[in-house]
Amino acid sequence: MEIEVPVVIVGAGPAGIGTSGCLNKHSIPNIVLERDDCNASLWRKRTYDRLKLHLGKEFCNLPHMPFPSGSPNFISRIDFLRYIDRYVSRFMINIRYNRSVESATYDDKNGKWRVIVRDTASNVDEVYVADYLVVATGENCEGIIPKIEGLEGFEGEYMHCSKYMNGRAWYDMNVLVVGCGNSGMEIAYDLSNWGANTSIVIRSPVHYFTKEMVFIGMSLLKYIEVDKVDKLMVLMSKLVYGDMTKYGLTRPKEGPFALKIKGGRTPTIDVGCVSRIKKGKVKVFPGITGIKNDKMVEFEDGRIGQFDVIIFATGYKSNVLKWLKDYKGMFNESGMPKPRYPSHWKGENNIYCAGFSKRGLEGIAYDAQEIANHISLTMNARNVPSSMANIAGVE
């Protein structure tokens, strides 16, 4: 079965949904293809129970639909999913679920994208032919578990944090969390609340702030230079937390927002884990050097610990290269855009990407609007003489 549509969007997370909503505002027909049986599957199926958005709601809404004025500043996971469902309904987004994209190729002869899809619910193949292709599978598609010597022989349980829901089953068990980003620190805090004997691996210097501090900093960035905001952020962190070096936490030399702009590295938003570290309820270890065949883990400082469970909060990777065959004009070998922000969202041959800016939901909203506006301009340009299109600046 071959289906022709102006725009195909791959992925029904916030990026794909937001882009579809913006296209619908322009009255541009589009179809969203989603491999799972629901939208926002990362949020529905692969996030822990206690999760809340770490940024204020004004930095997290999708285009053309702010959060209700009466909602809390920091939105819970459940309320965010309700918001997503309202967005899908309000903008009449056309999502086809259980669609696994097998390949997407660009046809030079007709200037269209050919997307081959497997309907996993009915085991039927479909072919979508589109003028424009939007890759909205995002940065957080597949969990990364690093290669560690001896991990395959670990006799306990280990998992990526995307499979962690809560620590109910691990009361009084020794649990090691690897990674000190937002997920790692919050999971360690949650495990401690459930009575697990919790430890965390912190390999590198890390900035840590409360949600309120980050909200202040992001609000100030609208009016003040990054370096000045960074100095204020670090000062607030030192005043609240003090010197944490003796507990195994050091701060980077560069400021938090400078690092974010430079490489997309997000500062850790503390929800209570730092206090647990100070009290000794969460122990800090450096990097892992290897794992014995039983449950013994060796660390860079020579210490050895015995653990029943290891949870890897070690990030995600893109899966774009598995199905996008003509990717080299847009993506590098890591499945991330070659163009740098803020031009990362547009490639050659009418391919776009949403959700790859390393700027969270605020970056997703930016991508969605830029993509929809550009597609609208190029479609309108087809209906005017080429000289007029050049005057309009459409390429």
MINU-618287 format. One record per residue (C-alpha): residue in three letters; x, y, z; residue number from 1. Coordinates in steps of 0.05 Angstrom, whole numbers, plus 32768, in hexadecimal, padded with zeros to 4 digits. Example, Ala and Ser with C-alpha at 12.3 -4.5 7.8 and 13.67 -1.06 7.14 Angstrom:
<rs>
   residuo      u      v      w   num
       ALA   80F6   7FA6   809C     1
       SER   8111   7FEB   808F     2
</rs>
This chain:
<rs>
   residuo      u      v      w   num
       MET   8000   8000   8000     1
       GLU   801D   8043   7FEB     2
       ILE   8006   8083   800D     3
       GLU   8017   80C9   7FF4     4
       VAL   8018   8102   8025     5
       PRO   803C   8146   8025     6
       VAL   8061   813A   8067     7
       VAL   8074   80FB   808C     8
       ILE   808B   8103   80D4     9
       VAL   80AF   80C8   80F5    10
       GLY   80A3   80C6   8140    11
       ALA   8067   80D9   816B    12
       GLY   808D   80F5   81A7    13
       PRO   8087   813F   81B9    14
       ALA   80B2   8152   817D    15
       GLY   8088   812E   8149    16
       ILE   8047   8143   8169    17
       GLY   805D   818C   816E    18
       THR   8073   818D   8126    19
       SER   8032   816F   810E    20
       GLY   800B   81A2   8137    21
       CYS   8031   81DB   8116    22
       LEU   8027   81BE   80D1    23
       ASN   7FDC   81B7   80DF    24
       LYS   7FDB   8201   80F2    25
       HIS   7FF4   820D   80AB    26
       SER   7FC0   81DB   808F    27
       ILE   7FF7   81AF   8074    28
       PRO   7FE3   8164   8073    29
       ASN   8012   8136   8097    30
       ILE   8016   80F1   80B7    31
       VAL   803C   80DE   80F5    32
       LEU   8059   8097   80F7    33
       GLU   8065   8079   813C    34
       ARG   8085   8035   8148    35
       ASP   8064   802E   818D    36
       ASP   801A   8027   819D    37
       CYS   8014   806B   81BD    38
       ASN   802E   80B2   81B7    39
       ALA   8066   80CC   81E3    40
       SER   807B   8085   81F3    41
       LEU   80BB   809A   8215    42
       TRP   8091   80C2   8247    43
       ARG   805B   808C   824E    44
       LYS   8085   804D   8252    45
       ARG   80CE   805E   8260    46
       THR   80CF   8091   8297    47
       TYR   80CD   8088   82E2    48
       ASP   808E   8094   830B    49
       ARG   80A4   80D2   8332    50
       LEU   80BB   80F9   82F5    51
       LYS   80A8   8142   82EE    52
       LEU   80BF   8173   82B9    53
       HIS   80FE   8193   82D5    54
       LEU   80F3   81D5   82B2    55
       GLY   80BB   8207   82BC    56
       LYS   807D   81FC   8291    57
       GLU   808B   823A   8267    58
       PHE   80C9   8217   824B    59
       CYS   80A5   81D5   823E    60
       ASN   8065   81E2   8216    61
       LEU   805D   81CF   81CD    62
       PRO   804D   8205   8199    63
       HIS   800A   8229   819A    64
       MET   7FF2   8209   81DB    65
       PRO   800E   8221   821F    66
       PHE   8001   81FA   825E    67
       PRO   7FC2   8212   8283    68
       SER   7FD0   824E   82B0    69
       GLY   7FB8   8229   82ED    70
       SER   7FE8   81EE   82E4    71
       PRO   8025   81E8   8312    72
       ASN   8066   8206   82FA    73
       PHE   8088   81C1   82F7    74
       ILE   805B   8190   82D2    75
       SER   8056   8148   82E8    76
       ARG   805F   810E   82B7    77
       ILE   8015   80FD   82B8    78
       ASP   8000   8145   82AC    79
       PHE   8031   814B   8273    80
       LEU   8013   810E   8252    81
       ARG   7FCE   812B   825B    82
       TYR   7FE8   816A   823A    83
       ILE   8004   8142   81FF    84
       ASP   7FC1   811E   81F6    85
       ARG   7F9C   8161   81F6    86
       TYR   7FCE   817B   81C3    87
       VAL   7FC3   8140   8195    88
       SER   7F77   8149   8199    89
       ARG   7F77   8195   8192    90
       PHE   7FA3   8196   8154    91
       MET   7F84   8156   8136    92
       ILE   7FC6   8134   812E    93
       ASN   7FC5   80F7   8100    94
       ILE   7FF0   80C1   8121    95
       ARG   7FF7   807A   8106    96
       TYR   800E   804C   813E    97
       ASN   8035   800B   813A    98
       ARG   805A   8024   80FD    99
       SER   80A2   800F   80FD   100
       VAL   80C9   8036   80C8   101
       GLU   80F6   8005   80A3   102
       SER   8117   8037   8074   103
       ALA   8111   807D   8058   104
       THR   8133   808F   8017   105
       TYR   8133   80CD   7FEA   106
       ASP   8121   80C3   7FA1   107
       ASP   8149   80F4   7F77   108
       LYS   811C   80E8   7F3A   109
       ASN   80DB   8101   7F58   110
       GLY   80F7   8129   7F93   111
       LYS   80CF   8102   7FC6   112
       TRP   80DD   80D8   8004   113
       ARG   80CA   808F   8004   114
       VAL   80BD   8073   8049   115
       ILE   80B3   8028   8052   116
       VAL   808D   8016   8091   117
       ARG   8078   7FD6   80B3   118
       ASP   8035   7FD6   80D6   119
       THR   8048   7FAA   8110   120
       ALA   8000   7FA1   8126   121
       SER   7FE9   7F82   80E4   122
       ASN   802D   7F6D   80C6   123
       VAL   801E   7F95   8088   124
       ASP   8052   7FBF   8063   125
       GLU   8041   8007   8050   126
       VAL   8064   8039   8024   127
       TYR   805E   8084   8030   128
       VAL   8073   80B5   7FF9   129
       ALA   807E   80FC   8012   130
       ASP   8099   813E   7FFB   131
       TYR   80B6   814C   8040   132
       LEU   80D2   811E   8076   133
       VAL   80D7   8133   80BF   134
       VAL   8102   8108   80EC   135
       ALA   80E5   810F   8132   136
       THR   80FF   80D1   8154   137
       GLY   812B   80FE   817E   138
       GLU   816C   80F6   81A6   139
       ASN   814E   80C8   81DB   140
       CYS   813A   808D   81B0   141
       GLU   8164   8053   81CB   142
       GLY   8183   804D   8210   143
       ILE   81CF   8047   8214   144
       ILE   81F1   8015   8243   145
       PRO   823C   801F   8240   146
       LYS   826D   7FE6   8234   147
       ILE   828A   7FD2   8278   148
       GLU   82BA   7F99   8281   149
       GLY   8295   7F60   82A3   150
       LEU   824F   7F7B   829D   151
       GLU   8237   7F3F   8276   152
       GLY   8249   7F13   82B1   153
       PHE   8228   7F3F   82E6   154
       GLU   81FD   7F11   8311   155
       GLY   81CE   7F47   8328   156
       GLU   819B   7F6E   8300   157
       TYR   81AD   7FA8   82D3   158
       MET   8184   7FD5   82A6   159
       HIS   8181   8018   8282   160
       CYS   815C   804E   82A9   161
       SER   8125   804F   8274   162
       LYS   810C   800F   8294   163
       TYR   810C   802B   82DB   164
       MET   80C7   803A   82F7   165
       ASN   80D5   803C   8343   166
       GLY   80FF   801A   8378   167
       ARG   80C8   7FF4   839B   168
       ALA   80E7   7FB0   838D   169
       TRP   812C   7FC1   83A7   170
       TYR   8122   7FD3   83F0   171
       ASP   8162   7FC6   8418   172
       MET   8186   7FB0   83D8   173
       ASN   81C7   7FCE   83BF   174
       VAL   81B8   7FF7   8381   175
       LEU   81EB   801D   8356   176
       VAL   81D5   8055   8328   177
       VAL   8207   8066   82F1   178
       GLY   8201   80AE   82DA   179
       CYS   81F6   80F1   82FC   180
       GLY   81C8   8114   82CB   181
       ASN   8180   8124   82DB   182
       SER   8168   80DD   82D5   183
       GLY   81A2   80BF   82FC   184
       MET   819D   80EF   8337   185
       GLU   8151   80EB   833B   186
       ILE   8151   809F   8337   187
       ALA   8185   809C   836E   188
       TYR   8159   80C9   8399   189
       ASP   811C   809E   838A   190
       LEU   8141   805E   839B   191
       SER   8156   807C   83DD   192
       ASN   810E   808D   83EC   193
       TRP   80FB   8044   83DF   194
       GLY   812F   802C   8411   195
       ALA   8163   8012   83E1   196
       ASN   81AD   8017   83F5   197
       THR   81BC   8048   83BE   198
       SER   81FD   805C   839C   199
       ILE   820B   8087   835F   200
       VAL   8245   808B   832E   201
       ILE   825B   80D3   8321   202
       ARG   8295   80D3   82F1   203
       SER   8299   811C   82DB   204
       PRO   828E   8162   82F8   205
       VAL   8245   8174   82F9   206
       HIS   821B   81B2   8305   207
       TYR   81E0   81A8   8333   208
       PHE   81A7   81D7   8343   209
       THR   8160   81D7   835D   210
       LYS   8127   81DD   832B   211
       GLU   811A   8223   8345   212
       MET   8162   8239   8338   213
       VAL   815E   8220   82F0   214
       PHE   811C   8243   82E5   215
       ILE   813B   8284   82FD   216
       GLY   8178   827A   82D1   217
       MET   8150   826A   8292   218
       SER   8123   82A6   829E   219
       LEU   8160   82D4   82A6   220
       LEU   817E   82BB   8265   221
       LYS   8149   82E2   8240   222
       TYR   8169   8323   8259   223
       ILE   81B0   8315   8271   224
       GLU   81EF   82F8   8251   225
       VAL   81FD   82AF   825C   226
       ASP   823E   82B8   8283   227
       LYS   821D   82E6   82B6   228
       VAL   81E3   82B6   82C0   229
       ASP   8214   827C   82C7   230
       LYS   823A   82A1   82FE   231
       LEU   81F9   82AD   8323   232
       MET   81E4   8264   831B   233
       VAL   8226   824A   8337   234
       LEU   8222   827B   8371   235
       MET   81DC   8264   8383   236
       SER   81F2   821C   837F   237
       LYS   822D   8228   83AE   238
       LEU   8201   824E   83DF   239
       VAL   81CD   8217   83E2   240
       TYR   81F9   81D9   83DE   241
       GLY   823D   81F0   83F6   242
       ASP   827D   81CB   83E3   243
       MET   826B   8185   83CD   244
       THR   82B1   816E   83B8   245
       LYS   82BB   8143   83F6   246
       TYR   827B   811D   83E3   247
       GLY   8294   810F   839C   248
       LEU   8272   8149   8376   249
       THR   829B   817E   8353   250
       ARG   8281   81B6   8326   251
       PRO   8299   81C2   82DE   252
       LYS   82C4   81FF   82D0   253
       GLU   8294   8217   829A   254
       GLY   8250   8231   82AE   255
       PRO   8210   8207   82A6   256
       PHE   81EF   822D   826E   257
       ALA   8231   8236   8248   258
       LEU   823A   81EA   8249   259
       LYS   81F2   81E1   8233   260
       ILE   81FB   8210   81F7   261
       LYS   823F   81F2   81E6   262
       GLY   822E   81A9   81E6   263
       GLY   81E7   819E   81FD   264
       ARG   81FD   8186   8242   265
       THR   81C5   8194   8273   266
       PRO   81D3   81A6   82BC   267
       THR   81B7   8176   82EF   268
       ILE   8177   818E   8311   269
       ASP   8179   8174   8358   270
       VAL   8138   815A   8376   271
       GLY   8158   8144   83B8   272
       CYS   8191   8115   83A6   273
       VAL   81C8   8146   83BA   274
       SER   81AC   8149   8401   275
       ARG   81AB   80FD   8404   276
       ILE   81F4   80FC   83ED   277
       LYS   8206   812D   8425   278
       LYS   81E3   8101   8458   279
       GLY   8206   80C2   843F   280
       LYS   81C5   80A2   8428   281
       VAL   81DE   80A2   83E0   282
       LYS   8227   808F   83D8   283
       VAL   8251   80AC   839F   284
       PHE   8282   8083   8376   285
       PRO   82AF   8097   833B   286
       GLY   82B0   8072   82F9   287
       ILE   82AA   8026   82F3   288
       THR   82E9   8000   82DD   289
       GLY   82C9   7FBB   82DB   290
       ILE   8299   7F89   82F7   291
       LYS   82AA   7F46   8316   292
       ASN   8283   7F07   8303   293
       ASP   8257   7F0B   8341   294
       LYS   823C   7F4F   8358   295
       MET   827D   7F74   8366   296
       VAL   8289   7FB6   8344   297
       GLU   82CF   7FD6   8341   298
       PHE   82D7   8021   833F   299
       GLU   830E   8051   8326   300
       ASP   8323   8063   836D   301
       GLY   8330   801A   837F   302
       ARG   82F1   800F   83A7   303
       ILE   82C7   7FD1   839C   304
       GLY   827C   7FCC   83AA   305
       GLN   8249   7F95   83A7   306
       PHE   8208   7FA6   8384   307
       ASP   81C7   7F81   8376   308
       VAL   81AF   7FB1   8340   309
       ILE   81D1   7FE2   8310   310
       ILE   81A8   8017   82EE   311
       PHE   81C9   803B   82B3   312
       ALA   81B3   8083   82AD   313
       THR   81E5   808B   8275   314
       GLY   81BC   80AE   8240   315
       TYR   819C   809D   81FE   316
       LYS   81AE   809C   81B5   317
       SER   818C   80A9   8173   318
       ASN   8175   806F   8147   319
       VAL   8170   8097   8107   320
       LEU   81A7   8073   80E2   321
       LYS   8182   8031   80E8   322
       TRP   814B   8046   80B9   323
       LEU   815D   8088   8097   324
       LYS   8186   8072   805B   325
       ASP   8195   80B6   803C   326
       TYR   81AC   80D7   807C   327
       LYS   81F2   80F2   806C   328
       GLY   81D9   8137   8057   329
       MET   81B7   8140   809A   330
       PHE   81D3   8112   80D0   331
       ASN   8218   80FD   80E6   332
       GLU   822F   80B7   80F8   333
       SER   8211   80BE   813E   334
       GLY   81CC   80CC   8123   335
       MET   81CE   8116   8137   336
       PRO   81C5   8152   8108   337
       LYS   8203   816B   80E4   338
       PRO   81EB   81B4   80E2   339
       ARG   81F4   81D7   8125   340
       TYR   81BE   81FA   814D   341
       PRO   8197   8223   813A   342
       SER   819A   8208   80F2   343
       HIS   819A   81BF   8106   344
       TRP   8151   81B2   80F4   345
       LYS   8156   81B8   80A8   346
       GLY   817C   818C   8076   347
       GLU   817E   8183   802B   348
       ASN   8148   8163   8001   349
       ASN   810F   8177   802E   350
       ILE   8125   8151   806C   351
       TYR   811D   816F   80B1   352
       CYS   8129   8159   80F9   353
       ALA   8105   816B   8138   354
       GLY   811C   815D   817F   355
       PHE   8167   8158   8172   356
       SER   817E   819C   818D   357
       LYS   8190   8183   81D4   358
       ARG   8163   81BB   81EE   359
       GLY   8129   8193   820A   360
       LEU   80E1   81A5   81FF   361
       GLU   80F1   81EE   81F1   362
       GLY   811F   81D8   81B8   363
       ILE   80E8   81A9   819E   364
       ALA   80B7   81E3   819B   365
       TYR   80EA   820C   8174   366
       ASP   80F7   81D4   8143   367
       ALA   80AE   81C6   8137   368
       GLN   809E   820E   8125   369
       GLU   80DB   8218   80F9   370
       ILE   80CD   81D8   80D2   371
       ALA   8083   81E7   80C7   372
       ASN   8091   822F   80B3   373
       HIS   80C7   8219   8081   374
       ILE   809C   81E3   8062   375
       SER   8063   8215   805B   376
       LEU   8091   8246   8038   377
       THR   80AC   8213   8007   378
       MET   8067   81F8   7FF7   379
       ASN   804D   823D   7FEA   380
       ALA   8089   824D   7FBF   381
       ARG   8075   8215   7F8F   382
       ASN   8038   823D   7F7D   383
       VAL   805D   827D   7F6A   384
       PRO   8091   828B   7F32   385
       SER   80D8   8277   7F44   386
       SER   80EF   82C0   7F43   387
       MET   80BB   82D1   7F78   388
       ALA   80D2   8296   7FA1   389
       ASN   8119   82B0   7F9F   390
       ILE   8102   82F4   7FB6   391
       ALA   80DE   82D3   7FF0   392
       GLY   811F   82B1   8004   393
       VAL   8106   826A   7FFD   394
       GLU   813B   8237   7FEA   395
</rs>
